[in-house]
Amino acid sequence: MTLELALDSVSKRFGDTLAVDAVSLALRAGEFVALLGASGCGKSTTLRLMAGLEAPSTGRVLLNGRDVTGDSAAARNIALMFQSYALYPHLSVYQNIAVPLRLRRLSAVGRLPGAGLVNSGVRLKLAEIDTQVRRVADILRLGLFLSRKPGQLSGGQQQRVALARALVREPSAFLLDEPLSNLDTQLRADTRDEIKALHRRTGYPFLLVTHDQSDALSMADRVAVMIDGRIVQQDTPEAIFRAPETREVAEFIGHHRMNVLPRGPAEVLHPAGSLLDLGVRPEDLCLAPDGPLEAIVVSRSFQGEETILRLRDRVGNDLRAVLRGAAPLPADGETVRLAATPGALHGFDAAGRRQEVGS
Amino acid sequence: MIRRAMTDIVLVGPAALAVVLFIFLPVAVVFILAFTDYQVGASRADWIGFENFAALFGSRLGRNALINTLVYAAIVIPASVGFGLLVALGLHGLTPRMPRLSAVLRTIYFLPVAATLVAMAVSWQMLLHPSLGLMNSWISALGLSPQQWLSDRGLVLYTLAAIGVWQSIGYNMVLFLAGLAAIPATLYDAAAVDGAENGWTRFWTVTWPMLGPTTLFVLIVTAANAFRVFETVATMTQGGPAFASDTIVYSLYREGFVYFKAGYASAITVVFFLALLLLTALQVALIERRVHYR
């Protein structure tokens, strides 16, 4: 397997704050990796380090095994799609897409207006650029908008222009910074599919930086979870969800925050609960007349296909349970009994590391 | 409905009345006077058609003032816009590394804008004094021959132009600094990723086009001020020596308020007004298409 782009224990310090802490992350050919973390966890800085927009305080950046730590963003030839799209407002869609090619292939003189009329070499290059711009514009369905300015386009169209500008020059890797966060729900779903299709079609290594776990889990082959500047777990989306390595990851992943019962009281769920904190996802907690866990319903929140119960157990732990289907709902203040299968339990030791819970 | 209309009239009325009374009416009077031989204090005026205009463009003195003003503007506009931009770029780059120094320099560059020009003119007169001035002692120290800055007919207009540049750099700098601060940092990141390796390329890819609206505004303001040059001429040279620094507005002042030739002065005003209007319209039409992005 050829390594494409890798961070080798890279740290970045801004003044007294350590934004990125000894991160190692490899982006291999044809791979789609998501870097998932809450806002302010250092994931955008990680992306900028990869792209060459920031210089690491310590550590190395490798491109195909070569040390490119000192190389500029332009020399690394890494494409980056910005959250704000960062389109040049004074240029048309066509010109925006052509910028990376013009800056790379033409000299400062060749970029002057009218240079193509005078110099046949420049004319030839402009014709090549034209072919490439039109090809990528066709892929992203921008053919009709080529002469418009970015200000005259909708958010989704602007995003496709940003994608086109990033893809037009055959980059060594493609980094996307929160590409979906400015879009409404319907467009988000479409764009997700579009980005996945682009990845399949181009085969470039993609790195998606996002705070949205459903984006990360649904799009990526591999998810790297970042918390406080460190990558705490890297694995397939399924493994991240089913077997979180640490308590932090367990509580971060999942639409509904995982319930964690402290060791001791947790024993009612499983014998291992005497030594381990036991986590159980609200979806895995179900009402059972003979369940081991007794709790009082504090409030209910009906959300269409599911209902979220907020509960408090006998020793005062707050719990959440997600109920699906047409089963009758308990009333507020009612005492209910809850159960979870041993397979749905996640054990964590005092350091927050995952420990297997026997069945 | 009527109440609404009355409220609107009451709110807009006084200001509108003042504008009509103190701006539009005098302008109209000036336009009429320009076609008469009216003198201040005279009991009557005769309609003389375009004679005043013919005198302005036909006389040696009138043409001299026009040409002097054009030469002055041709130096001051590009120099003060160019240097204003250079200083702004320098200070903008300096700010993250040395914010204190940058703030001090900003103040120094802005001082000429804030200071009273007449007082400044007096200091310039002392600096430029042929025998006592600092300028000539510096020049002599460099081994060059001292100059009659304000009384050499071939030099005086350039001296005034240099002072004009000195005076407007600060203002243009402040406008450019505001323009620079408004450029989103991600555009520079985008340019870096797109292959803009050096500052020169980044300047032409991002900075210059994004400063378009600012530059248009700076150009219009600087041009209007350059064509209106008056205070430095009035305080330092009175248009001399031998009309070598006579400019349109100074000659308009001289004809109108020294010789009391209100008709002729009005004609100069009309020409000046129309020229400025045309220039501004031209600049806006020419540049606006290229600098407004939405």
Contacts between the chains, C-beta under 8 A, distances in Angstrom:
chain1	res1	chain2	res2	distance
A	48	B	189	7.7
A	51	B	193	6.1
A	52	B	192	7.6
A	52	B	193	7.9
A	53	B	189	5.3
A	53	B	192	6.2
A	53	B	193	7.2
A	72	B	192	7.0
A	72	B	197	6.1
A	73	B	189	7.8
A	73	B	192	4.4
A	73	B	193	4.9
A	74	B	192	6.4
A	74	B	193	7.2
A	74	B	194	7.5
A	74	B	195	4.3
A	74	B	196	6.8
A	74	B	197	5.0
A	75	B	197	7.7
A	78	B	193	7.0
A	79	B	193	7.0
A	80	B	189	7.5
A	80	B	190	7.7
A	80	B	193	4.7
A	82	B	186	5.1
A	82	B	189	6.9
A	82	B	190	6.2
A	84	B	184	7.0
A	84	B	186	5.4
A	86	B	184	7.1
A	86	B	186	4.1
A	86	B	187	5.5
A	86	B	189	6.7
A	86	B	190	3.9
A	87	B	190	7.8
A	88	B	187	6.8
A	88	B	190	7.5
A	88	B	205	7.4
A	88	B	206	7.3
A	88	B	209	7.1
A	89	B	210	7.6
A	89	B	293	4.0
A	89	B	294	7.4
A	90	B	209	4.2
A	90	B	210	7.1
A	90	B	212	6.6
A	90	B	290	7.8
A	90	B	291	7.5
A	90	B	293	5.2
A	91	B	209	7.8
A	99	B	191	7.9
A	99	B	194	5.1
A	99	B	195	8.0
A	99	B	205	7.1
A	100	B	193	7.9
A	100	B	194	4.2
A	100	B	195	5.5
A	103	B	191	7.9
A	103	B	194	5.6
A	103	B	195	3.6
A	103	B	196	5.7
A	103	B	201	6.6
A	103	B	205	7.2
A	104	B	195	4.6
A	108	B	200	7.4
A	108	B	201	7.0
A	108	B	204	7.8
A	149	B	293	5.7
A	149	B	294	7.3
A	150	B	293	7.7
A	151	B	293	5.4
A	151	B	294	3.8
A	152	B	294	7.6
A	165	B	194	7.2
A	169	B	195	7.9
